[in-house]
């Protein structure tokens, strides 16, 4: 799975899969590709990723010289460490800000497993997911669209006496790589709802021959625990920067 994700990130970062296995960092120029993940927008000024060794960073041409010097002799994982004031100061000159830093997870095993849960749940697929769009509480799980290229392909909905406890969704970031999203109603957090529905939807993605992955912010400890408890492990990190609007 990691090999497949390295191939995908190499496309998006205009580099080579082997760049992620180097001990040195790699700087490339951002380019548009029809093969990138559908959640990767065209407004990026900087996009950096690391699988644990060297970082690969794709930048606007204006930033190439600075980033080549900035990353020289720096450990890959250190490129994401705070403080990032030197990088932020340079980005500010171009009207750019760091917009997100994410930690991404892959399943430890691609095998479909038996899921044991006491939850009352249903699995929605394709246009069936639309029935959730009238409920505005689940934007971390759903994209609320079946009209765009990136779609909500699956949803697992947990219930208690007909009341929704939480939703896990899967979006087709590529035709073969689907991202898992999650939202549990506040009063039901901490009761294993999140872990169980992430396990269920991950299984459903595997059954369809796709690769599930899970992303979360650096600081979201609860979300990281859900990922680990559901059978995921940290795989790579991403940093993105965009023009400030």
C-alpha distance (Angstrom), angle and dihedral (degrees) to the residues before:
residue distance angle dihedral
X1 . . .
X2 3.80 . .
X3 3.80 89.5 .
X4 3.82 90.3 54.4
X5 3.81 91.9 48.4
X6 3.80 91.4 49.2
X7 3.81 88.1 54.4
X8 3.81 89.9 51.0
X9 3.80 94.8 47.5
X10 3.81 90.5 46.7
X11 3.82 88.6 59.1
X12 3.80 91.6 49.7
X13 3.81 94.0 45.5
X14 3.81 94.3 44.6
X15 3.79 90.8 -121.8
X16 3.79 140.4 101.8
X17 3.80 129.4 -81.7
X18 3.82 88.6 -121.8
X19 3.81 91.1 60.6
X20 3.81 89.6 77.2
X21 3.81 90.9 59.7
X22 3.79 95.3 53.2
X23 3.79 120.8 102.9
X24 3.81 89.1 -138.2
X25 3.79 127.3 68.9
X26 3.80 124.2 -107.3
X27 3.81 127.8 -144.1
X28 3.82 120.6 -160.9
X29 3.79 136.5 167.1
X30 3.79 118.5 -101.5
X31 3.78 114.2 -109.0
X32 3.77 134.1 176.5
X33 3.79 118.5 -109.4
X34 3.78 131.1 -179.0
X35 3.82 87.2 -148.3
X36 3.82 97.3 62.6
X37 3.80 121.8 110.7
X38 3.77 110.3 -79.8
X39 3.82 91.7 -121.9
X40 3.82 91.3 59.5
X41 3.79 106.0 95.1
X42 3.79 128.7 -153.7
X43 3.82 95.0 -121.8
X44 3.81 96.7 80.6
X45 3.80 120.2 127.6
X46 3.81 93.3 -178.6
X47 3.80 131.8 15.1
X48 3.81 120.3 179.8
X49 3.80 131.6 178.3
X50 3.80 137.4 175.7
X51 3.81 132.8 -173.9
X52 3.81 92.7 -166.0
X53 3.80 103.1 -71.4
X54 3.80 124.9 56.3
X55 3.79 119.9 -1.2
X56 3.80 120.7 -125.0
X57 3.79 115.6 -150.5
X58 3.79 127.6 -174.7
X59 3.79 114.1 -162.2
X60 3.76 143.1 173.6
X61 3.81 110.6 -88.9
X62 3.83 89.3 -109.4
X63 3.80 90.1 65.0
X64 3.82 100.0 43.4
X65 3.81 98.8 97.0
X66 3.79 93.7 44.8
X67 3.82 94.5 48.2
X68 3.81 93.1 46.9
X69 3.81 89.6 56.0
X70 3.82 94.5 37.7
X71 3.82 94.4 53.9
X72 3.79 96.5 42.5
X73 3.82 112.2 122.4
X74 3.84 91.6 -2.9
X75 3.82 120.0 130.8
X76 3.80 110.0 -115.0
X77 3.77 96.3 -118.3
X78 3.82 90.8 48.2
X79 3.81 89.2 64.9
X80 3.81 87.3 75.7
X81 3.80 97.7 42.9
X82 3.77 124.4 111.0
X83 2.93 134.2 -85.6
X84 3.79 94.5 60.9
X85 3.78 93.0 165.9
X86 3.82 95.6 125.8
X87 3.80 91.4 52.5
X88 3.79 92.9 41.7
X89 3.80 91.7 50.6
X90 3.81 90.5 54.3
X91 3.81 92.9 45.2
X92 3.79 90.0 51.1
X93 3.82 89.6 61.0
X94 3.80 87.2 63.2
X95 3.80 95.3 43.5
X96 3.81 90.4 -106.7
X97 3.82 132.0 135.7
X98 3.79 133.9 -170.9
X99 3.79 102.4 -102.5
X100 3.80 102.3 -176.1
X101 3.79 145.8 -1.2
X102 3.80 114.0 -163.7
X103 3.78 138.0 -178.7
X104 3.81 113.3 -144.5
X105 3.81 127.0 -154.3
X106 3.81 135.7 -157.8
X107 3.79 128.6 -165.5
X108 3.78 116.0 -96.3
X109 3.81 88.8 -135.5
X110 3.80 132.7 28.0
X111 3.80 91.4 -153.1
X112 3.80 119.3 116.6
X113 3.81 106.4 -118.3
X114 3.79 136.0 -162.3
X115 3.79 109.8 -100.0
X116 3.79 118.8 -148.9
X117 3.80 114.9 -164.4
X118 3.78 138.8 147.9
X119 3.80 91.0 -147.2
X120 3.77 123.6 118.4
X121 3.80 102.4 -132.1
X122 3.78 144.4 156.5
X123 3.79 132.5 -152.6
X124 3.79 117.9 -134.7
X125 3.81 122.7 -166.0
X126 3.79 134.4 -170.5
X127 3.79 114.2 -28.0
X128 3.82 90.2 1.8
X129 3.82 87.2 77.1
X130 3.81 89.3 67.8
X131 3.79 90.8 78.6
X132 3.82 87.6 73.2
X133 3.81 94.0 55.9
X134 3.79 94.0 86.6
X135 3.82 88.6 64.1
X136 3.82 109.2 76.8
X137 3.82 97.9 -166.6
X138 3.79 101.5 88.8
X139 3.80 109.3 65.0
X140 3.81 92.0 131.7
X141 3.81 88.9 59.4
X142 3.80 103.2 35.2
X143 3.78 138.0 41.6
X144 3.82 89.9 -150.9
X145 3.79 91.4 -133.4
X146 3.77 139.8 101.9
X147 3.79 92.3 165.3
X148 3.82 100.6 73.7
X149 3.79 130.4 68.0
X150 3.81 90.6 -103.2
X151 3.79 104.0 64.9
X152 3.79 140.3 177.3
X153 3.80 97.8 -108.6
X154 3.80 99.8 175.7
X155 3.78 139.4 10.4
X156 3.79 132.8 -172.0
X157 3.79 113.4 -157.2
X158 3.81 121.7 -164.5
X159 3.82 118.5 -154.0
X160 3.77 140.3 -169.9
X161 3.80 113.7 -164.4
X162 3.80 89.9 -24.7
X163 3.81 94.3 -48.8
X164 3.81 117.4 119.4
X165 3.80 112.4 -117.1
X166 3.78 97.8 178.8
X167 3.80 147.3 -29.7
X168 3.80 132.9 -134.1
X169 3.79 116.7 -166.3
X170 3.80 136.9 -171.3
X171 3.81 122.5 -149.3
X172 3.80 126.4 -164.7
X173 3.80 98.6 -118.9
X174 3.82 84.8 166.9
X175 3.78 129.4 -2.6
X176 3.82 88.7 -96.7
X177 3.83 104.4 26.2
X178 3.81 117.7 65.7
X179 3.79 125.4 -174.2
X180 3.79 121.7 -137.6
X181 3.81 118.2 -137.2
X182 3.79 127.5 -173.5
X183 3.79 140.8 -164.7
X184 3.81 126.7 170.4
X185 3.80 122.8 -172.4
X186 3.83 107.7 -103.1
X187 3.79 97.9 -116.2
X188 3.81 91.8 52.4
X189 3.79 98.8 50.5
X190 3.79 117.5 118.0
X191 3.81 94.5 33.5
X192 3.84 99.0 100.4
X193 3.81 91.9 -100.5
X194 3.81 91.9 120.1
X195 3.80 96.2 48.0
X196 3.79 93.8 46.8
X197 3.80 96.9 49.7
X198 3.82 91.9 44.7
X199 3.81 88.6 53.1
X200 3.80 90.9 48.5
X201 3.80 96.7 48.3
X202 3.82 92.2 43.6
X203 3.79 88.3 55.2
X204 3.80 90.8 49.4
X205 3.83 91.0 51.3
X206 3.82 90.1 50.8
X207 3.80 91.1 49.4
X208 3.80 88.0 58.9
X209 3.80 91.7 53.4
X210 3.82 95.0 -108.8
X211 3.82 132.1 128.6
X212 3.83 113.5 -116.9
X213 3.78 121.4 -153.0
X214 3.79 133.2 179.6
X215 3.80 128.0 -147.8
X216 3.78 132.3 -166.2
X217 3.79 141.1 165.5
X218 3.81 118.4 -94.1
X219 3.79 91.8 -112.3
X220 3.82 99.7 46.0
X221 3.81 98.8 102.1
X222 3.81 93.7 167.7
X223 3.81 91.4 54.4
X224 3.81 91.3 48.2
X225 3.80 90.3 52.5
X226 3.80 90.4 51.8
X227 3.80 90.9 51.9
X228 3.81 93.5 49.4
X229 3.81 93.7 43.9
X230 3.81 89.3 50.3
X231 3.81 92.0 55.9
X232 3.81 101.7 -92.9
X233 3.80 128.0 129.7
X234 3.84 131.2 -162.2
X235 3.82 110.3 -89.9
X236 3.80 110.4 164.2
X237 3.81 145.6 -15.0
X238 3.80 131.8 -130.7
X239 3.80 134.0 -161.2
X240 3.79 123.1 -169.6
X241 3.81 133.0 -173.7
X242 3.80 129.3 -168.2
X243 3.77 140.6 179.4
X244 3.80 110.8 -79.7
X245 3.81 111.7 -114.1
